[in-house]
């Protein structure tokens, strides 16, 4: 008898119990165990109804990721569900935890469903570029009607037990935490009331209600915006629509075909890579999993500006009190007021309650005195990007903070080792690079200095999880991983405009690739002055930074969205970039000054120059060990810069384009465009020569 699925009987109820930790995933053992337990139940004459229930923390929570990419062993899930649904004895599913993906599909194959109030259900396949392929798209709309099924299947979002009851997905919701007892009671009623076998595949009322309505067209129209560039959400709509136009059996066939189209799509590969990479990124090579982490129960933040305020919100959101320090009362008041305004806005949108606004604000302790930092466990400095100021602050922190406190900087470009040198405890100093807006963006680039201790590295990675960020541990260099690559893309994009492209042409190539915004729309968002002051600083340090039409914009006070004019112009209260003929004239004038005759630039050249330069830089970053693995770069770009997850991140994308193709083009640009950014990375050259991919590293 199967180890993981057991059959037993309690009175008149035959109980099928799945026990396959940690999440009762639908492995081969579970699928075949379900088949045999089901047939035992069928032949057990004393059993009048069957109950399907799971041990452990959850009902079946989906496919077994350990079997991903391997050939499917019979019985397939659809066959198991068909057998359950075909049972002549009523089958009741008792749901606790999360019934997800194949787990919910299995429950939909049962004749009745009862859930604990704490349970959640959902069909998240779309998040991996797929659609529910075991009848989910055919059965769910038969219970909920078209709209709810489309919403759940195209977003992959979970719904609570209460919502599932309202939507008709479950038949009853019960309090308590004993799914087995709740299930037995429900199955007992099924027997006592002689309730019939109720097969979802035979229910037609909901289908009739939506047949011929324009809900599918409406949904597709909505998705062109919400799911821009994505493949599988549209296939999900096709599959659900099939439930309304075909018989159940033909609908199942159509679902299978559409599922296979998704399986074969490169987007699925990208999304699956992103999914696994996100899990892998927290396991840092060379940092043992049992490295002790420090307790962090209070935080000090220096600087209550754009970043400091956003960073503070992350901590108070999870109940960690924050001392927020500024030099002047006025700046402090301003910073605190912005935090309050952000929370008030969330409350207005119904995301948090007014009580929560007050609870969170109460955890913010504004201060002008470093002595308030004497007992905090972690300090994050977020003042102006200026080495002298930062060093002075770290000297101060060294004096006031208790031994063992972690001292972090949110610098985007400065040398962590030099900052650490201002203290007597460089082992406790680390970079914690948040992205703007810091309360929203999921990436936390944790930067290790040469002396940062393992304990501190492990602690900041653990902290990332606690504040619901995706932490990536990277090495110390100019711009670290993300901005270092971004700077290369930015320089190339700017040069392309020098040579003849328009900013909107460059941006369109990037948004067509799936970025939410292009290079120049992003510069306008961040502020044209930021890049300008960095370039000025670098020129002062003797670096050879070419003149740029962007400098002219900054000098004219066109600083981006904040002045309603930058590379684009903006209407009051609207963030939509509008191409501006004044900027075209400024660019034309710049070209004249520089003696450049503009030429026609193809979209393909823009794509290659903007993207391959990043891949080449990424390869250098890997060579130098600044990023440990290609997946660290991929996750940085997906969560910090909106790289389309369905393309898997820049290094995964490079493998899909072909390392050799990229190498050859990089070499060509080295000869034609020139500049050290086009010097092929040795790693890229080696992989191309060996016919290998980044994924194989
Ligand atoms: P900001 O100008 O909005 O805020 C800086 C704040 O620090 C100001 O409120 C200022 O009053 C305060 N400050 C200055 N000197 C101080 C001192 N000695 N003691 C206490 N407070 C002091 O700047 P920002 O955009 O929040 O950037 C802060 C840091 O974050 C910089 O290192 C920047 O490179 C980095 N960063 C910025 C972004 C971004 O997009 N803005 C993203 C990531 C990282």
Boltz pocket constraint, residues with backbone or C-beta under 6 A from the ligand:
constraints:
  - pocket:
      binder: B
      contacts: [[A, 302], [A, 303], [A, 304], [A, 305], [A, 306], [A, 307], [A, 308], [A, 325], [A, 326], [A, 327], [A, 331], [A, 381], [A, 382], [A, 383], [A, 384], [A, 385], [A, 386], [A, 389], [A, 393], [A, 410], [A, 411], [A, 412], [A, 413], [A, 433], [A, 434], [A, 435], [A, 436], [A, 526]]
      max_distance: 6.0
